């Protein structure tokens, strides 16, 4: 088919128009993906100070088309130019059609009022450091408060001394007049000596001299898990004291261990450096509390123990006279002093003048004995031993008060103000070679709740009361004891049931054996008594006693005296 030149011209123009329309939109139909637009990062929320603005996220932060913020037509629309009406009707391509390029991606269009993304603020290092310092300070204050409360509690338990050293498993506390003044860390589990302890203390609290002597001027408490060994460097340890209780440099143990060996421990007046009398309330002592172990060997314990303030004596209140019955003559008449007495009462007749208080004791009379704190105490639940040791000049030489399994071997107790040895409610005590001489009361006093205890290995000489006094015990086994020249007597059994005494040797005693109080079934077997005033005395409340294989020689008074009862 042949076309005319005009037709060729029309075809060329139509092709040109078609190309003009199709070329701008070619990218929309390209098989190659378009390069994506760089996404806009969402803003980070960082707390900031309120500066009067809204401080929030602007509504235009969300890209347009989602929140309807761009409905005003801010996003431009690009249209392809129109080719107009094509007069050539033979062009099947529709030369008058128009086409638009693809709209830009929504993420690529900035929304109205959008804020540029801000970089996160730089942390305030000074503020963070200040917060840390405040937290540490609060933590330290809490620890200090807890330590102060603990130290004050220990100070109260220790009798409120003027100065107090509390040795703990990991530190050493220093307390002055009830206030914690210092806490020093120490290695846990390491046993202390006097020299190593002194390194933790201020000057004047524990003074060590080159001649092997030392002066402790503060009370000492060893708490659970701590150990103090006297070592061999210190031969004489002086414990300072005074007239008032707070001055006493006493030593307290609580679930701790104290080992004293080859050492002399004595008290000294802090003011005069001279000896302290036994009447001083601030004279030091040693006490092993619950769970503690006190071991004393080859030692001398001298002038320890304090006097306790006596309780005030309250004079009796005068008894007012009962009113006279109706019709009775007035006081002072001829009938005053009638024999009429109130029913069930004895005393002055009705209507007599009020009873007057008893007369004061004569001037120079000795006051009643004051309560004392023993020089060395094994308290309830404590344990340990005392071997090859001399205890002299104490208030009470040595007291076992509820202890468990303490051994006394080759122990001499002398010149105590009161009793030499007190066994009170102790259990499992082993006695060997105990000598108690020249004490102010009994050589050995046994009391407290106990049954079937063994009392043996005791020698007493020249005590002011009895050599051995056994009070309110159940079935005690007393064997192998000896005594001489005790002013009260050799052996006293008071209120004791089922006592068995055997192999006892007593000489020169005021009374060899005194059984008094409510006693039942006391057995005396192989008891040898020589000299003295009376041999064996059984008082009226004694029942069921038996005496076998015993010998009484040369008494000045009565060999066997029985006052009633069933013997």
C-alpha positions as CSV (number, residue, x, y, z in Angstrom):
1,X,0.0,0.0,0.0
2,X,1.3,3.3,-1.0
3,X,0.8,6.5,1.0
4,X,0.7,10.0,-0.3
5,X,3.3,12.5,1.0
6,X,0.7,14.2,3.2
7,X,-0.1,10.9,4.9
8,X,3.5,10.4,5.7
9,X,3.6,13.8,7.2
10,X,0.6,13.1,9.3
11,X,2.1,9.8,10.6
12,X,5.3,11.5,11.5
13,X,3.5,14.2,13.5
14,X,1.4,11.6,15.4
15,X,4.5,9.6,16.3
16,X,6.2,12.7,17.6
17,X,3.2,13.6,19.7
18,X,3.0,10.0,21.1
19,X,6.6,10.0,22.0
20,X,6.2,13.3,23.8
21,X,3.5,11.9,25.9
22,X,5.0,8.5,26.6
23,X,8.6,9.4,27.5
24,X,7.8,11.4,30.8
25,X,5.8,8.5,32.1
26,X,8.2,5.8,31.2
27,X,9.7,5.7,34.7
28,X,6.3,4.7,36.1
29,X,6.3,1.5,34.1
30,X,10.1,0.8,34.4
31,X,11.0,-2.7,35.4
32,X,13.8,-1.3,37.6
33,X,12.7,-0.3,41.1
34,X,13.0,3.3,42.0
35,X,15.5,4.4,44.6
36,X,13.6,4.7,47.9
37,X,13.5,8.0,49.7
38,X,15.5,8.3,52.9
39,X,13.2,7.7,55.9
40,X,12.7,10.4,58.4
41,X,13.8,9.2,61.9
42,X,11.1,9.4,64.6
43,X,12.1,11.8,67.5
44,X,13.5,10.5,70.8
45,X,11.6,11.5,73.9
46,X,14.0,13.0,76.4
47,X,12.8,14.7,79.6
48,X,13.5,18.4,79.5
49,X,12.7,21.3,81.8
50,X,9.5,23.1,81.2
51,X,10.4,26.4,79.5
52,X,6.9,27.7,78.9
53,X,6.4,25.9,75.5
54,X,4.3,22.9,74.9
55,X,7.2,20.6,75.3
56,X,5.3,17.9,73.4
57,X,5.4,16.4,70.0
58,X,4.1,18.6,67.2
59,X,1.0,17.3,65.3
60,X,2.9,17.8,62.0
61,X,5.5,15.2,63.0
62,X,3.4,12.5,61.4
63,X,4.0,12.4,57.6
64,X,1.2,13.9,55.5
65,X,-1.7,11.8,54.3
66,X,-2.2,10.0,57.6
67,X,-3.4,12.6,59.9
68,X,-5.1,14.8,57.2
69,X,-2.6,17.7,57.9
70,X,-1.8,18.1,54.2
71,X,-5.4,18.6,52.9
72,X,-4.6,22.2,52.0
73,X,-2.8,21.0,48.8
74,X,0.7,21.8,50.0
75,X,2.0,18.7,48.2
76,X,2.5,19.6,44.5
77,X,1.0,17.5,41.7
78,X,3.0,17.3,38.5
79,X,0.9,16.8,35.3
80,X,2.2,15.9,31.9
81,X,1.5,18.5,29.3
82,X,-1.7,17.9,27.2
83,X,-1.1,17.2,23.5
84,X,-4.5,18.8,22.6
85,X,-7.0,17.3,20.3
86,X,-5.5,15.2,17.5
87,X,-7.3,16.0,14.3
88,X,-5.9,12.9,12.8
89,X,-8.7,10.4,13.3
90,X,-6.6,7.6,12.0
91,X,-4.4,7.6,15.1
92,X,-5.7,4.8,17.2
93,X,-3.2,5.7,20.0
94,X,-5.5,8.5,21.1
95,X,-3.2,11.4,20.7
96,X,-5.4,13.5,23.1
97,X,-4.8,11.3,26.1
98,X,-2.9,12.7,29.1
99,X,-0.8,11.0,31.8
100,X,0.7,11.9,35.2
101,X,3.9,10.8,36.8
102,X,3.8,8.9,40.1
103,X,3.5,11.1,43.2
104,X,6.5,11.3,45.5
105,X,6.5,8.9,48.5
106,X,4.6,10.1,51.5
107,X,7.7,9.7,53.7
108,X,9.6,12.1,51.4
109,X,7.1,14.9,51.8
110,X,7.6,17.2,54.8
111,X,4.4,17.8,56.8
112,X,3.1,21.1,57.8
113,X,4.7,22.4,61.0
114,X,7.1,19.5,61.4
115,X,10.1,20.1,63.8
116,X,13.6,19.0,62.8
117,X,14.7,16.0,64.9
118,X,16.8,17.0,68.0
119,X,19.9,15.2,69.1
120,X,19.7,13.6,72.6
121,X,20.9,16.0,75.3
122,X,24.3,15.3,76.9
123,X,24.0,13.8,80.4
124,X,24.8,16.1,83.3
125,X,27.8,14.4,84.8
126,X,28.0,16.7,87.7
127,X,24.4,16.0,88.7
128,X,24.9,12.2,88.4
129,X,28.0,12.4,90.6
130,X,26.1,14.5,93.1
131,X,23.3,11.9,93.2
132,X,25.8,9.1,93.8
133,X,27.5,11.1,96.6
134,X,24.1,11.7,98.2
135,X,23.2,8.0,98.0
136,X,26.6,6.9,99.5
137,X,26.3,9.5,102.2
138,X,22.8,8.2,103.1
139,X,24.1,4.6,103.1
140,X,27.0,5.6,105.4
141,X,24.7,7.4,107.7
142,X,22.5,4.3,108.0
143,X,25.5,2.1,108.7
144,X,26.7,4.6,111.3
145,X,23.3,4.8,113.0
146,X,23.1,1.0,113.2
147,X,26.7,0.7,114.5
148,X,25.9,3.4,117.1
149,X,22.8,1.5,118.3
150,X,24.8,-1.8,118.6
151,X,27.6,-0.1,120.5
152,X,25.2,1.5,122.9
153,X,23.5,-1.8,123.5
154,X,26.9,-3.4,124.3
155,X,27.8,-0.5,126.5
156,X,24.6,-1.0,128.6
157,X,25.2,-4.8,128.9
158,X,28.8,-4.1,130.1
159,X,27.6,-1.9,133.0
160,X,28.1,1.5,131.3
161,X,31.8,1.9,131.7
162,X,33.5,5.2,131.0
163,X,35.5,3.6,128.3
164,X,34.7,0.5,126.4
165,X,36.5,-1.6,123.7
166,X,34.2,-4.0,121.8
167,X,36.2,-6.5,119.7
168,X,34.0,-7.9,116.8
169,X,34.9,-10.4,114.2
170,X,35.6,-7.7,111.6
171,X,36.2,-4.5,113.5
172,X,36.9,-2.9,116.8
173,X,34.5,-0.3,118.3
174,X,35.6,2.3,120.8
175,X,32.9,3.7,123.0
176,X,33.3,6.7,125.3
177,X,30.5,7.4,127.9
178,X,28.0,5.4,125.8
179,X,28.9,7.1,122.4
180,X,30.6,5.3,119.6
181,X,33.6,7.4,118.8
182,X,35.5,5.1,116.4
183,X,35.1,1.8,114.4
184,X,38.3,0.3,113.0
185,X,38.3,-2.6,110.6
186,X,40.4,-5.7,111.4
187,X,41.1,-9.0,109.7
188,X,38.3,-11.5,110.4
189,X,39.2,-14.8,112.2
190,X,42.6,-13.7,113.5
191,X,43.3,-14.2,117.2
192,X,44.4,-11.1,119.0
193,X,47.1,-10.7,121.6
194,X,47.5,-7.8,124.0
195,X,50.1,-6.3,121.7
196,X,48.0,-6.6,118.5
197,X,44.9,-5.3,120.3
198,X,46.9,-2.2,121.4
199,X,47.4,-1.2,117.7
200,X,43.7,-0.5,117.3
201,X,43.4,1.7,120.5
202,X,44.2,5.3,121.1
203,X,46.9,6.2,123.6
204,X,46.2,5.6,127.2
205,X,43.6,2.8,126.7
206,X,46.1,-0.1,126.8
207,X,49.6,0.7,127.8
208,X,52.4,-1.8,127.1
209,X,55.7,-1.4,129.0
210,X,59.1,-2.8,128.2
211,X,59.3,-4.7,131.5
212,X,56.5,-7.1,130.5
213,X,53.7,-5.2,132.4
214,X,50.6,-3.6,130.9
215,X,47.8,-1.4,132.0
216,X,44.3,-1.7,130.6
217,X,42.3,1.5,131.2
218,X,39.1,0.6,129.4
219,X,36.5,-2.2,129.8
220,X,36.9,-4.9,127.2
221,X,34.1,-7.0,125.5
222,X,34.9,-9.9,123.3
223,X,31.9,-10.7,121.0
224,X,31.0,-13.9,119.2
225,X,33.8,-15.5,117.2
226,X,36.6,-13.5,118.6
227,X,39.7,-14.9,120.4
228,X,42.2,-13.2,122.6
229,X,45.4,-15.0,123.7
230,X,47.5,-13.4,126.4
231,X,50.7,-14.9,124.9
232,X,54.0,-14.7,126.7
233,X,55.0,-11.0,126.2
234,X,52.9,-9.6,129.1
235,X,53.6,-11.1,132.5
236,X,51.5,-8.7,134.6
237,X,48.3,-7.1,133.4
238,X,46.8,-4.4,135.7
239,X,43.1,-3.6,135.2
240,X,42.3,0.0,136.1
241,X,39.4,0.9,138.4
242,X,38.1,3.3,140.9
243,X,35.4,4.0,143.5
244,X,32.6,4.3,141.0
245,X,31.4,1.4,138.7
246,X,32.1,3.2,135.5
247,X,35.9,3.2,136.2
248,X,36.2,-0.6,136.1
249,X,38.3,-2.0,133.2
250,X,36.5,-5.4,133.5
251,X,36.7,-8.1,130.8
252,X,33.5,-9.6,129.4
253,X,33.1,-12.6,127.0
254,X,30.1,-13.5,124.9
255,X,30.5,-16.6,122.7
256,X,34.2,-15.7,122.5
257,X,37.5,-17.2,123.8
258,X,39.9,-15.8,126.3
259,X,43.1,-17.7,127.0
260,X,45.2,-16.5,130.0
261,X,48.4,-18.3,130.8
262,X,51.7,-17.5,132.5
263,X,50.2,-14.2,133.6
264,X,49.2,-12.2,136.7
265,X,46.1,-10.1,136.5
266,X,45.3,-7.6,139.3
267,X,43.4,-4.4,139.9
268,X,44.8,-0.9,140.4
269,X,43.4,2.4,141.3
270,X,43.5,4.6,138.2
271,X,44.0,7.7,140.3
272,X,46.7,6.6,142.8
273,X,48.1,3.6,141.0
274,X,47.7,1.8,144.3
275,X,45.6,-1.2,145.3
276,X,41.8,-1.0,145.3
277,X,39.9,-2.0,148.4
278,X,37.2,-4.7,148.2
279,X,34.6,-2.1,149.1
280,X,35.2,-0.2,145.8
281,X,32.3,-0.5,143.4
282,X,34.6,0.1,140.5
283,X,37.0,-2.8,141.1
284,X,37.4,-4.8,137.9
285,X,36.4,-8.5,137.3
286,X,36.4,-11.2,134.6
287,X,33.1,-12.7,133.4
288,X,32.5,-15.5,130.8
289,X,29.0,-15.3,129.5
290,X,26.8,-17.6,127.5
291,X,28.8,-19.6,124.9
292,X,32.1,-18.3,126.0
293,X,35.2,-20.3,126.8
294,X,37.6,-19.0,129.5
295,X,40.9,-20.9,129.9
296,X,43.2,-19.9,132.7
297,X,46.5,-21.8,133.3
298,X,49.6,-21.1,135.4
299,X,48.1,-17.7,136.4
300,X,47.5,-15.5,139.5
301,X,44.3,-13.6,139.8
302,X,44.5,-11.0,142.5
303,X,42.2,-8.4,144.1
304,X,39.4,-8.6,141.6
305,X,35.6,-8.3,142.1
306,X,33.5,-5.3,143.1
307,X,31.1,-4.4,145.9
308,X,27.6,-3.7,144.8
309,X,25.7,-0.8,146.3
310,X,23.5,-2.1,149.1
311,X,19.8,-1.7,148.7
312,X,18.4,1.2,150.8
313,X,16.9,0.2,154.1
314,X,13.3,1.3,154.4
315,X,12.3,1.8,158.1
316,X,9.1,0.0,159.0
317,X,5.9,2.0,158.9
318,X,4.4,2.6,162.3
319,X,1.2,0.6,162.8
320,X,-1.7,2.9,163.7
321,X,-3.8,2.0,166.7
322,X,-7.1,0.3,166.0
323,X,-10.2,2.4,167.0
324,X,-11.6,1.8,170.4
325,X,-14.9,-0.1,170.6
326,X,-17.9,2.0,171.5
327,X,-18.1,2.7,175.2
328,X,-14.4,2.0,175.9
329,X,-12.6,4.4,178.2
330,X,-10.4,6.9,176.6
331,X,-6.7,6.4,176.4
332,X,-4.9,7.4,179.6
333,X,-7.7,6.3,181.9
334,X,-7.5,3.6,184.5
335,X,-8.4,1.0,181.9
336,X,-5.7,1.9,179.4
337,X,-3.7,-1.2,178.5
338,X,-6.7,-3.5,178.4
339,X,-6.0,-7.2,177.7
340,X,-8.4,-7.1,174.7
341,X,-6.5,-8.2,171.5
342,X,-7.9,-8.1,167.9
343,X,-9.1,-11.5,166.8
344,X,-6.4,-13.6,165.1
345,X,-3.7,-11.2,166.0
346,X,-1.0,-10.9,168.7
347,X,0.5,-7.7,169.8
348,X,-0.3,-4.8,171.9
349,X,-3.7,-4.6,173.4
350,X,-6.3,-2.6,171.6
351,X,-6.1,1.1,172.4
352,X,-2.4,1.1,173.2
353,X,-0.2,3.8,171.7
354,X,1.2,3.3,168.1
355,X,4.1,1.0,167.7
356,X,7.4,2.9,167.5
357,X,10.2,1.9,165.0
358,X,13.0,-0.2,166.4
359,X,15.9,1.6,167.9
360,X,18.9,2.4,165.6
361,X,21.9,0.0,165.9
362,X,24.6,1.2,168.2
363,X,27.3,3.4,166.8
364,X,30.2,1.3,165.5
365,X,28.1,-1.8,164.7
366,X,29.1,-3.5,161.5
367,X,26.7,-2.9,158.6
368,X,25.0,-5.9,157.0
369,X,27.1,-7.6,154.3
370,X,26.8,-5.9,150.9
371,X,26.2,-7.8,147.7
372,X,29.4,-8.4,145.7
373,X,30.4,-9.2,142.2
374,X,32.8,-12.1,142.1
375,X,36.3,-11.7,140.9
376,X,36.0,-14.4,138.2
377,X,32.6,-15.7,137.0
378,X,31.7,-18.5,134.7
379,X,28.1,-17.6,133.9
380,X,25.2,-19.5,132.5
381,X,26.2,-21.5,129.4
382,X,30.0,-20.8,129.7
383,X,32.8,-23.4,129.7
384,X,36.5,-23.6,130.2
385,X,39.1,-24.5,132.8
386,X,41.3,-23.1,135.6
387,X,44.4,-25.1,136.2
388,X,47.6,-24.5,138.3
389,X,46.2,-21.1,139.3
390,X,46.1,-19.0,142.5
391,X,43.1,-16.8,143.1
392,X,43.7,-14.4,146.0
393,X,42.1,-11.3,147.6
394,X,38.9,-11.3,145.5
395,X,35.4,-10.5,146.7
396,X,34.3,-14.0,145.8
397,X,37.4,-15.9,144.6
398,X,35.7,-17.9,141.8
399,X,32.1,-18.5,140.9
400,X,30.6,-21.1,138.6
401,X,27.0,-19.9,138.0
402,X,25.2,-22.2,135.6
403,X,28.4,-23.1,133.7
404,X,28.8,-26.4,131.8
405,X,31.8,-28.8,132.1
406,X,34.3,-26.5,133.7
407,X,37.4,-28.1,135.1
408,X,39.1,-26.8,138.3
409,X,42.5,-28.5,138.7
410,X,45.2,-27.5,141.2
411,X,43.4,-24.2,142.2
412,X,44.1,-22.3,145.4
413,X,41.6,-19.7,146.6
414,X,42.5,-17.6,149.6
415,X,41.7,-14.4,151.4
416,X,38.5,-13.7,149.6
417,X,36.2,-11.1,151.2
418,X,33.4,-13.6,151.2
419,X,33.4,-17.2,149.8
420,X,36.4,-18.7,148.2
421,X,34.6,-20.9,145.6
422,X,30.9,-20.8,144.8
423,X,29.3,-23.6,142.8
424,X,25.7,-22.5,141.9
425,X,23.6,-24.5,139.4
426,X,26.7,-25.6,137.5
427,X,26.7,-28.9,135.7
428,X,29.5,-31.4,134.9
429,X,32.1,-29.6,136.9
430,X,35.3,-31.5,137.5
431,X,37.1,-30.8,140.8
432,X,40.7,-31.9,141.5
433,X,43.1,-30.4,144.0
434,X,41.0,-27.4,145.1
435,X,42.3,-25.7,148.2
436,X,40.3,-22.9,149.8
437,X,41.8,-21.2,152.8
438,X,41.4,-18.1,155.0
439,X,38.3,-16.8,153.2
440,X,35.9,-14.4,154.8
441,X,33.0,-16.8,154.8
442,X,32.8,-20.4,153.4
443,X,35.7,-22.1,151.7
444,X,33.3,-23.7,149.2
445,X,29.6,-22.9,148.9
446,X,27.4,-25.3,146.8
447,X,23.9,-24.1,146.0
448,X,21.4,-23.7,143.1
449,X,19.3,-26.3,141.3
450,X,21.3,-29.4,140.9
451,X,21.0,-33.1,141.6
452,X,23.5,-36.0,141.9
453,X,26.4,-33.6,141.6
454,X,29.8,-34.9,142.7
455,X,31.7,-32.8,145.3
456,X,35.3,-34.0,145.7
457,X,38.9,-33.1,145.7
458,X,38.5,-30.2,148.1
459,X,40.7,-29.1,151.1
460,X,39.7,-26.3,153.3
461,X,41.6,-24.5,156.1
462,X,40.8,-21.6,158.5
463,X,37.8,-20.2,156.7
464,X,35.6,-17.8,158.7
465,X,32.5,-20.0,158.3
466,X,32.3,-23.6,157.1
467,X,34.9,-25.4,155.0
468,X,32.2,-26.8,152.7
469,X,28.6,-25.6,152.8
470,X,26.0,-27.6,150.8
471,X,22.6,-25.9,150.6
472,X,19.4,-27.3,149.2
473,X,20.8,-30.0,147.0
474,X,19.3,-33.3,145.9
475,X,21.4,-36.5,146.3
476,X,24.8,-34.8,146.3
477,X,27.8,-37.2,146.4
478,X,30.4,-35.7,148.7
479,X,33.6,-37.7,148.9
480,X,37.3,-37.2,149.4
481,X,37.2,-33.9,151.2
482,X,39.3,-32.7,154.1
483,X,39.2,-29.6,156.3
484,X,40.8,-28.2,159.4
485,X,40.4,-25.2,161.7
486,X,37.3,-23.7,159.9
487,X,35.6,-21.4,162.4
488,X,32.1,-22.4,161.6
489,X,32.7,-26.1,161.0
490,X,34.0,-28.6,158.5
491,X,30.9,-29.6,156.5
492,X,27.4,-28.2,156.6
493,X,24.4,-29.9,154.9
494,X,21.4,-27.6,154.9
495,X,18.0,-28.5,153.5
496,X,19.6,-31.3,151.5
497,X,17.9,-34.6,150.6
498,X,19.6,-37.9,150.1
499,X,23.2,-36.7,150.6
500,X,25.9,-39.3,150.7
501,X,29.1,-38.3,152.5
502,X,32.1,-40.7,152.4
503,X,35.8,-40.6,153.0
504,X,35.8,-37.2,154.7
505,X,38.6,-36.2,157.1
506,X,38.0,-33.2,159.4
507,X,40.1,-32.0,162.3
508,X,40.0,-29.1,164.7
509,X,36.6,-27.9,163.5
510,X,34.0,-26.2,165.7
511,X,31.6,-28.8,164.3
512,X,32.8,-31.6,162.2
513,X,29.6,-32.2,160.3
514,X,26.4,-30.2,160.8
515,X,23.1,-31.5,159.3
516,X,20.3,-29.0,159.7
517,X,17.2,-27.7,158.1
518,X,14.8,-30.2,156.4
519,X,17.1,-33.1,155.6
520,X,16.0,-36.6,154.8
521,X,18.1,-39.8,154.4
522,X,21.5,-38.3,154.8
523,X,24.2,-41.0,154.9
524,X,27.6,-40.5,156.6
525,X,30.0,-43.3,155.8
526,X,33.7,-43.5,156.7
527,X,33.8,-40.0,158.2
528,X,36.8,-39.4,160.4
529,X,36.7,-36.4,162.9
530,X,39.5,-35.5,165.3
531,X,39.5,-32.8,167.9
532,X,37.4,-29.8,167.6
533,X,34.4,-29.0,169.7
534,X,31.5,-31.2,168.5
535,X,31.8,-34.1,166.1
536,X,28.4,-34.6,164.4
537,X,25.3,-32.5,165.0
538,X,21.9,-33.5,163.7
539,X,19.2,-30.9,164.3
540,X,15.5,-31.5,165.0
541,X,14.3,-31.4,161.4
542,X,16.6,-34.2,160.2
543,X,15.0,-37.5,159.4
544,X,16.2,-40.9,158.2
545,X,19.9,-40.2,158.7
546,X,22.4,-43.0,159.0
547,X,26.0,-43.0,160.3
548,X,28.2,-46.0,159.5
549,X,31.9,-46.9,159.7
550,X,32.8,-43.4,161.1
551,X,35.1,-42.3,163.9
552,X,35.0,-39.3,166.2
553,X,38.1,-38.7,168.4
554,X,38.9,-36.3,171.2
555,X,36.1,-33.8,170.9
556,X,36.1,-31.0,173.4
557,X,32.3,-30.9,173.5
558,X,30.0,-33.7,172.2
559,X,30.9,-36.4,169.8
560,X,27.4,-37.0,168.5
561,X,24.6,-34.6,169.2
562,X,21.0,-35.4,168.1
563,X,18.2,-32.9,168.6
564,X,15.0,-34.8,168.0
565,X,14.0,-36.2,164.7
566,X,14.1,-39.9,163.6
567,X,17.7,-41.0,163.2
